Amino acid sequence: MSIEKFGEWIRESNNIVFFGGAGTSTESNIPDFRTQDTGLYDKNHKYPYPPEVMISHSFFIQHTRDFYDFYKTNMVYKDAKPNDAHKTLAKLEEEGKLKAVITQNIDGLHQKAGSKNVLELHGSIYRNYCMECNKKYDLDYILNTDNVPKCKVCGGIVRPDVVLYQEGLDMEVLNRAIWYIKNADMLIVGGTSLVVYPAAGLVDYYNGNKLVLINRDETPYDNTADLIIHDSIGKVLKNAVER
Protein backbone atom coordinates (compact mmCIF):
# COMPACT_ATOMS: atom_id res chain seq x y z
CA MET A 1 0.00 0.00 0.00
CA SER A 2 2.83 2.42 0.83
CA ILE A 3 4.46 1.79 -2.57
CA GLU A 4 1.14 2.58 -4.27
CA LYS A 5 0.80 5.83 -2.35
CA PHE A 6 4.42 6.71 -3.13
CA GLY A 7 3.80 6.14 -6.84
CA GLU A 8 0.65 8.23 -6.69
CA TRP A 9 2.50 11.12 -5.07
CA ILE A 10 5.23 10.95 -7.73
CA ARG A 11 2.64 11.12 -10.52
CA GLU A 12 0.94 14.20 -9.06
CA SER A 13 4.19 16.05 -8.20
CA ASN A 14 6.22 18.21 -10.57
CA ASN A 15 8.89 19.65 -8.28
CA ILE A 16 10.49 16.61 -6.68
CA VAL A 17 13.85 16.74 -4.91
CA PHE A 18 15.82 13.66 -3.89
CA PHE A 19 18.23 13.72 -0.96
CA GLY A 20 20.35 10.60 -0.59
CA GLY A 21 23.21 9.03 1.30
CA ALA A 22 25.42 5.94 1.26
CA GLY A 23 22.47 3.54 1.14
CA THR A 24 21.72 4.75 -2.38
CA SER A 25 24.96 3.16 -3.58
CA THR A 26 25.18 -0.01 -1.49
CA GLU A 27 23.15 -1.78 -4.19
CA SER A 28 26.03 -0.92 -6.54
CA ASN A 29 28.34 -2.82 -4.15
CA ILE A 30 29.83 0.30 -2.59
CA PRO A 31 29.97 -0.26 1.18
CA ASP A 32 28.71 2.26 3.67
CA PHE A 33 30.37 2.70 7.07
CA ARG A 34 28.31 0.63 9.44
CA THR A 35 26.29 -2.08 7.68
CA GLN A 36 27.07 -5.32 9.47
CA ASP A 37 29.67 -7.52 7.73
CA THR A 38 29.91 -5.29 4.60
CA GLY A 39 30.43 -1.81 6.06
CA LEU A 40 33.87 -0.22 6.29
CA TYR A 41 34.06 -0.98 10.01
CA ASP A 42 33.78 -4.72 9.38
CA LYS A 43 35.24 -5.06 5.90
CA ASN A 44 38.82 -6.22 6.52
CA HIS A 45 39.69 -3.08 8.41
CA LYS A 46 43.43 -3.63 8.86
CA TYR A 47 44.27 -0.19 10.20
CA PRO A 48 44.78 0.86 13.83
CA TYR A 49 42.41 3.81 13.32
CA PRO A 50 38.67 3.87 12.60
CA PRO A 51 37.58 4.94 9.08
CA GLU A 52 36.43 8.40 10.26
CA VAL A 53 39.95 9.15 11.48
CA MET A 54 41.62 7.92 8.30
CA ILE A 55 39.51 10.21 6.10
CA SER A 56 39.83 13.22 8.35
CA HIS A 57 41.64 16.45 7.50
CA SER A 58 44.21 16.07 10.26
CA PHE A 59 45.04 12.48 9.25
CA PHE A 60 45.40 13.57 5.62
CA ILE A 61 47.88 16.28 6.64
CA GLN A 62 49.86 14.17 9.13
CA HIS A 63 49.75 10.75 7.43
CA THR A 64 49.19 11.53 3.76
CA ARG A 65 50.60 8.26 2.44
CA ASP A 66 48.44 6.15 4.78
CA PHE A 67 45.45 8.30 3.87
CA TYR A 68 45.88 7.49 0.20
CA ASP A 69 46.42 3.81 0.90
CA PHE A 70 43.06 3.70 2.69
CA TYR A 71 41.29 6.10 0.32
CA LYS A 72 42.19 4.27 -2.90
CA THR A 73 41.31 0.90 -1.42
CA ASN A 74 38.11 1.76 0.42
CA MET A 75 36.63 4.98 -0.97
CA VAL A 76 37.12 4.65 -4.73
CA TYR A 77 34.96 2.26 -6.75
CA LYS A 78 35.64 3.28 -10.32
CA ASP A 79 33.98 0.21 -11.85
CA ALA A 80 30.72 0.54 -9.88
CA LYS A 81 27.59 0.78 -12.02
CA PRO A 82 24.42 2.78 -11.34
CA ASN A 83 21.62 0.73 -9.78
CA ASP A 84 17.84 1.02 -10.13
CA ALA A 85 17.73 3.98 -7.71
CA HIS A 86 20.16 6.05 -9.80
CA LYS A 87 18.49 5.06 -13.07
CA THR A 88 14.97 5.81 -11.85
CA LEU A 89 15.96 9.24 -10.54
CA ALA A 90 17.62 10.07 -13.87
CA LYS A 91 14.40 9.04 -15.63
CA LEU A 92 12.30 11.28 -13.37
CA GLU A 93 14.61 14.21 -14.11
CA GLU A 94 14.37 13.56 -17.85
CA GLU A 95 10.57 13.63 -17.52
CA GLY A 96 10.81 17.04 -15.84
CA LYS A 97 9.48 15.86 -12.48
CA LEU A 98 12.71 15.70 -10.51
CA LYS A 99 14.45 19.06 -10.21
CA ALA A 100 17.57 18.13 -8.23
CA VAL A 101 19.50 15.26 -6.70
CA ILE A 102 21.27 16.20 -3.49
CA THR A 103 23.77 13.56 -2.48
CA GLN A 104 26.20 12.87 0.33
CA ASN A 105 27.99 10.36 -1.91
CA ILE A 106 31.25 11.00 -3.75
CA ASP A 107 30.99 8.14 -6.28
CA GLY A 108 29.52 9.99 -9.28
CA LEU A 109 26.94 7.27 -9.93
CA HIS A 110 24.04 9.71 -10.31
CA GLN A 111 25.86 11.38 -13.20
CA LYS A 112 26.77 8.00 -14.70
CA ALA A 113 23.05 7.15 -14.70
CA GLY A 114 22.28 10.36 -16.59
CA SER A 115 21.26 12.82 -13.87
CA LYS A 116 22.26 16.38 -14.78
CA ASN A 117 21.47 18.55 -11.75
CA VAL A 118 23.43 16.78 -9.00
CA LEU A 119 24.48 18.70 -5.90
CA GLU A 120 27.40 16.85 -4.30
CA LEU A 121 27.54 17.92 -0.67
CA HIS A 122 30.73 15.98 -0.01
CA GLY A 123 32.46 16.44 -3.37
CA SER A 124 33.55 13.81 -5.87
CA ILE A 125 36.36 11.29 -6.34
CA TYR A 126 36.48 12.35 -9.99
CA ARG A 127 37.72 15.87 -9.18
CA ASN A 128 41.22 16.38 -7.77
CA TYR A 129 43.43 19.43 -7.48
CA CYS A 130 46.89 20.60 -6.45
CA MET A 131 46.84 22.21 -3.03
CA GLU A 132 49.49 24.71 -4.14
CA CYS A 133 48.62 25.85 -7.67
CA ASN A 134 45.09 24.42 -7.99
CA LYS A 135 45.84 22.49 -11.21
CA LYS A 136 43.08 19.95 -11.81
CA TYR A 137 43.65 16.21 -12.12
CA ASP A 138 41.38 13.28 -12.96
CA LEU A 139 40.82 10.14 -10.92
CA ASP A 140 43.23 8.04 -12.99
CA TYR A 141 46.09 10.33 -12.01
CA ILE A 142 45.39 9.53 -8.35
CA LEU A 143 44.98 5.81 -8.92
CA ASN A 144 48.09 5.48 -11.08
CA THR A 145 50.37 7.14 -8.50
CA ASP A 146 52.04 4.63 -6.18
CA ASN A 147 52.63 6.96 -3.27
CA VAL A 148 51.35 10.48 -2.61
CA PRO A 149 50.23 12.12 -5.89
CA LYS A 150 52.22 15.25 -6.65
CA CYS A 151 51.50 18.08 -9.07
CA LYS A 152 53.32 17.93 -12.43
CA VAL A 153 53.57 21.72 -12.48
CA CYS A 154 54.70 22.78 -9.00
CA GLY A 155 55.24 19.54 -7.07
CA GLY A 156 52.48 20.27 -4.55
CA ILE A 157 50.31 17.52 -3.09
CA VAL A 158 47.25 16.64 -5.17
CA ARG A 159 44.17 15.95 -3.07
CA PRO A 160 40.67 14.74 -3.86
CA ASP A 161 37.94 17.38 -4.05
CA VAL A 162 36.01 15.64 -1.28
CA VAL A 163 34.95 16.94 2.10
CA LEU A 164 36.96 15.15 4.77
CA TYR A 165 35.95 14.85 8.40
CA GLN A 166 36.81 18.10 10.24
CA GLU A 167 36.20 20.10 7.05
CA GLY A 168 33.18 22.28 6.28
CA LEU A 169 30.78 21.83 3.40
CA ASP A 170 30.91 24.07 0.34
CA MET A 171 28.46 26.83 1.30
CA GLU A 172 27.44 27.50 -2.29
CA VAL A 173 26.40 23.88 -2.78
CA LEU A 174 24.71 23.81 0.63
CA ASN A 175 22.71 26.97 -0.07
CA ARG A 176 21.58 25.63 -3.44
CA ALA A 177 20.45 22.42 -1.74
CA ILE A 178 18.46 24.42 0.80
CA TRP A 179 16.79 26.41 -1.99
CA TYR A 180 15.70 23.28 -3.86
CA ILE A 181 14.36 21.62 -0.72
CA LYS A 182 12.46 24.74 0.37
CA ASN A 183 10.74 24.93 -3.01
CA ALA A 184 10.03 21.22 -3.47
CA ASP A 185 6.47 19.91 -3.53
CA MET A 186 7.85 16.44 -2.70
CA LEU A 187 11.05 15.46 -0.90
CA ILE A 188 12.32 11.91 -1.20
CA VAL A 189 15.02 11.02 1.33
CA GLY A 190 16.75 7.71 0.68
CA GLY A 191 19.64 5.65 1.92
CA THR A 192 20.74 7.96 4.71
CA SER A 193 20.62 7.52 8.47
CA LEU A 194 20.10 11.28 8.87
CA VAL A 195 22.54 11.50 11.78
CA VAL A 196 25.47 13.33 10.13
CA TYR A 197 25.12 17.10 10.34
CA PRO A 198 24.88 19.62 8.80
CA ALA A 199 23.62 17.50 5.89
CA ALA A 200 20.91 15.76 7.96
CA GLY A 201 19.47 19.13 8.96
CA LEU A 202 18.54 19.85 5.34
CA VAL A 203 15.29 17.93 5.84
CA ASP A 204 14.14 20.68 8.23
CA TYR A 205 13.92 23.13 5.32
CA TYR A 206 11.16 21.17 3.59
CA ASN A 207 7.80 22.95 3.78
CA GLY A 208 5.53 20.50 1.96
CA ASN A 209 3.42 17.52 2.97
CA LYS A 210 5.06 14.75 0.91
CA LEU A 211 8.19 13.88 2.87
CA VAL A 212 9.07 10.28 1.98
CA LEU A 213 11.79 8.38 3.86
CA ILE A 214 13.17 5.23 2.26
CA ASN A 215 15.76 3.48 4.39
CA ARG A 216 16.35 -0.05 5.64
CA ASP A 217 16.68 1.16 9.23
CA GLU A 218 14.82 3.73 11.31
CA THR A 219 15.98 7.35 11.26
CA PRO A 220 15.53 10.26 13.69
CA TYR A 221 13.04 11.76 11.20
CA ASP A 222 10.68 8.79 10.99
CA ASN A 223 8.18 10.46 13.31
CA THR A 224 7.97 13.57 11.09
CA ALA A 225 7.78 11.85 7.69
CA ASP A 226 4.54 11.65 5.72
CA LEU A 227 5.47 8.23 4.35
CA ILE A 228 8.09 5.74 5.59
CA ILE A 229 9.27 2.70 3.63
CA HIS A 230 11.86 0.38 5.17
CA ASP A 231 13.13 -1.46 2.12
CA SER A 232 15.64 -1.44 -0.74
CA ILE A 233 15.68 2.04 -2.23
CA GLY A 234 16.31 0.81 -5.78
CA LYS A 235 13.40 -1.62 -5.67
CA VAL A 236 11.07 0.92 -4.05
CA LEU A 237 11.82 3.71 -6.54
CA LYS A 238 11.59 1.45 -9.58
CA ASN A 239 8.33 -0.17 -8.48
CA ALA A 240 6.72 3.15 -7.54
CA VAL A 241 7.53 4.75 -10.89
CA GLU A 242 6.55 1.73 -12.99
CA ARG A 243 3.11 1.35 -11.37
C-alpha positions in Angstrom: 0.0 0.0 0.0 2.8 2.4 0.8 4.5 1.8 -2.6 1.1 2.6 -4.3 0.8 5.8 -2.3 4.4 6.7 -3.1 3.8 6.1 -6.8 0.6 8.2 -6.7 2.5 11.1 -5.1 5.2 10.9 -7.7 2.6 11.1 -10.5 0.9 14.2 -9.1 4.2 16.1 -8.2 6.2 18.2 -10.6 8.9 19.7 -8.3 10.5 16.6 -6.7 13.8 16.7 -4.9 15.8 13.7 -3.9 18.2 13.7 -1.0 20.4 10.6 -0.6 23.2 9.0 1.3 25.4 5.9 1.3 22.5 3.5 1.1 21.7 4.8 -2.4 25.0 3.2 -3.6 25.2 0.0 -1.5 23.1 -1.8 -4.2 26.0 -0.9 -6.5 28.3 -2.8 -4.1 29.8 0.3 -2.6 30.0 -0.3 1.2 28.7 2.3 3.7 30.4 2.7 7.1 28.3 0.6 9.4 26.3 -2.1 7.7 27.1 -5.3 9.5 29.7 -7.5 7.7 29.9 -5.3 4.6 30.4 -1.8 6.1 33.9 -0.2 6.3 34.1 -1.0 10.0 33.8 -4.7 9.4 35.2 -5.1 5.9 38.8 -6.2 6.5 39.7 -3.1 8.4 43.4 -3.6 8.9 44.3 -0.2 10.2 44.8 0.9 13.8 42.4 3.8 13.3 38.7 3.9 12.6 37.6 4.9 9.1 36.4 8.4 10.3 40.0 9.1 11.5 41.6 7.9 8.3 39.5 10.2 6.1 39.8 13.2 8.4 41.6 16.5 7.5 44.2 16.1 10.3 45.0 12.5 9.2 45.4 13.6 5.6 47.9 16.3 6.6 49.9 14.2 9.1 49.8 10.7 7.4 49.2 11.5 3.8 50.6 8.3 2.4 48.4 6.1 4.8 45.5 8.3 3.9 45.9 7.5 0.2 46.4 3.8 0.9 43.1 3.7 2.7 41.3 6.1 0.3 42.2 4.3 -2.9 41.3 0.9 -1.4 38.1 1.8 0.4 36.6 5.0 -1.0 37.1 4.7 -4.7 35.0 2.3 -6.7 35.6 3.3 -10.3 34.0 0.2 -11.8 30.7 0.5 -9.9 27.6 0.8 -12.0 24.4 2.8 -11.3 21.6 0.7 -9.8 17.8 1.0 -10.1 17.7 4.0 -7.7 20.2 6.1 -9.8 18.5 5.1 -13.1 15.0 5.8 -11.9 16.0 9.2 -10.5 17.6 10.1 -13.9 14.4 9.0 -15.6 12.3 11.3 -13.4 14.6 14.2 -14.1 14.4 13.6 -17.8 10.6 13.6 -17.5 10.8 17.0 -15.8 9.5 15.9 -12.5 12.7 15.7 -10.5 14.5 19.1 -10.2 17.6 18.1 -8.2 19.5 15.3 -6.7 21.3 16.2 -3.5 23.8 13.6 -2.5 26.2 12.9 0.3 28.0 10.4 -1.9 31.2 11.0 -3.8 31.0 8.1 -6.3 29.5 10.0 -9.3 26.9 7.3 -9.9 24.0 9.7 -10.3 25.9 11.4 -13.2 26.8 8.0 -14.7 23.1 7.1 -14.7 22.3 10.4 -16.6 21.3 12.8 -13.9 22.3 16.4 -14.8 21.5 18.6 -11.8 23.4 16.8 -9.0 24.5 18.7 -5.9 27.4 16.8 -4.3 27.5 17.9 -0.7 30.7 16.0 0.0 32.5 16.4 -3.4 33.5 13.8 -5.9 36.4 11.3 -6.3 36.5 12.4 -10.0 37.7 15.9 -9.2 41.2 16.4 -7.8 43.4 19.4 -7.5 46.9 20.6 -6.4 46.8 22.2 -3.0 49.5 24.7 -4.1 48.6 25.8 -7.7 45.1 24.4 -8.0 45.8 22.5 -11.2 43.1 19.9 -11.8 43.6 16.2 -12.1 41.4 13.3 -13.0 40.8 10.1 -10.9 43.2 8.0 -13.0 46.1 10.3 -12.0 45.4 9.5 -8.3 45.0 5.8 -8.9 48.1 5.5 -11.1 50.4 7.1 -8.5 52.0 4.6 -6.2 52.6 7.0 -3.3 51.4 10.5 -2.6 50.2 12.1 -5.9 52.2 15.3 -6.7 51.5 18.1 -9.1 53.3 17.9 -12.4 53.6 21.7 -12.5 54.7 22.8 -9.0 55.2 19.5 -7.1 52.5 20.3 -4.6 50.3 17.5 -3.1 47.3 16.6 -5.2 44.2 15.9 -3.1 40.7 14.7 -3.9 37.9 17.4 -4.0 36.0 15.6 -1.3 34.9 16.9 2.1 37.0 15.1 4.8 36.0 14.9 8.4 36.8 18.1 10.2 36.2 20.1 7.0 33.2 22.3 6.3 30.8 21.8 3.4 30.9 24.1 0.3 28.5 26.8 1.3 27.4 27.5 -2.3 26.4 23.9 -2.8 24.7 23.8 0.6 22.7 27.0 -0.1 21.6 25.6 -3.4 20.4 22.4 -1.7 18.5 24.4 0.8 16.8 26.4 -2.0 15.7 23.3 -3.9 14.4 21.6 -0.7 12.5 24.7 0.4 10.7 24.9 -3.0 10.0 21.2 -3.5 6.5 19.9 -3.5 7.8 16.4 -2.7 11.0 15.5 -0.9 12.3 11.9 -1.2 15.0 11.0 1.3 16.7 7.7 0.7 19.6 5.7 1.9 20.7 8.0 4.7 20.6 7.5 8.5 20.1 11.3 8.9 22.5 11.5 11.8 25.5 13.3 10.1 25.1 17.1 10.3 24.9 19.6 8.8 23.6 17.5 5.9 20.9 15.8 8.0 19.5 19.1 9.0 18.5 19.8 5.3 15.3 17.9 5.8 14.1 20.7 8.2 13.9 23.1 5.3 11.2 21.2 3.6 7.8 22.9 3.8 5.5 20.5 2.0 3.4 17.5 3.0 5.1 14.8 0.9 8.2 13.9 2.9 9.1 10.3 2.0 11.8 8.4 3.9 13.2 5.2 2.3 15.8 3.5 4.4 16.3 0.0 5.6 16.7 1.2 9.2 14.8 3.7 11.3 16.0 7.4 11.3 15.5 10.3 13.7 13.0 11.8 11.2 10.7 8.8 11.0 8.2 10.5 13.3 8.0 13.6 11.1 7.8 11.9 7.7 4.5 11.6 5.7 5.5 8.2 4.3 8.1 5.7 5.6 9.3 2.7 3.6 11.9 0.4 5.2 13.1 -1.5 2.1 15.6 -1.4 -0.7 15.7 2.0 -2.2 16.3 0.8 -5.8 13.4 -1.6 -5.7 11.1 0.9 -4.1 11.8 3.7 -6.5 11.6 1.5 -9.6 8.3 -0.2 -8.5 6.7 3.2 -7.5 7.5 4.7 -10.9 6.5 1.7 -13.0 3.1 1.4 -11.4 
